[in-house]
Amino acid sequence: MRIKINFSPGNDVSVPIEYNYNIYFNLRKTLLEYLQDTKPKLFGRYKKDFPGLTFSQLMIPEREIETGFIKIYGNFFSLFVGSADDACIEYLAKAISTRKTFPIYTNNFEVKKVEVLDEPEFSSAMRFKMLSPLLLIKVREGSPYFVRPLDPDFNDVFAAHLVKQYNAVYNTQFQASQIQIIPDQEYIERKKNISKLITVRNIHYKAIFCPFLLKGDEALIRFAYHNGIGDKTNYGFGMIEELGT
């Protein structure tokens, strides 16, 4: 399930560029506070084991980058949030709608609307773009290595990670061979640099923006759409949007 949260920024407002963890923290806090009052049993389960989710970058049509901050202009901006756990998103939508505001650092933004989005028609081959960058990490020579589309094991790392997540959620036995990611090489050659450095809790991550084709089992592709792909999805990495077939 996926929602779109539309905000009214107000006048002369800026948010730090390093907003990923703050948004995750406030999404989690907003949901748990709502469940504590309305669904105590679900609150206990989610507090112990918070479900996997993903969210987009802040979609700000009119903005300016200042030193370490994003200056917001215009009268709206938005955020997409998704999860394979429908209940998580359903109650998050109710929590945010009830509160009518959402904090990002020191700003308490007015929530204009929370939309529940229709999901695409899934098939065994679909093209996607990134709404937030893809982060794939493996250990190489004892240190973290950020996997890139031109690395020979890019697909293997991606597929193993996605299948491991899916099997853990649904107690299934899918194999990595049942999903494949094919980066858009023409886009990579045209853009030259598709990497983006993002800092979360003082740790620097090198993630990528690149359209791609997903081929494989529809259940895995649906999971990728709702839950995100790659590492650190809860911190706003790996949200994808369909480009069409």
Secondary structure, DSSP 8 states (H G I E B T S, - for coil): -EEEEEEE--SSEEEES--HHHHHHHHHHHHHHHHHHH-HHHHHHHHHS----EE---B-SSEEEETTEEEE-SS-EEEEEE-S-HHHHHHHHHHHHHH-EEEETTEEEEEEEEEE-------SEEEEEESS-B--EEEETTEEEE--TTSTTHHHHHHHHHHHHHHHHHT----GGGEEEEE-HHHHHHHS--EEEEEETTEEEEEE---EEEEE-HHHHHHHHHH-SSS-GGGT---EEEEE-
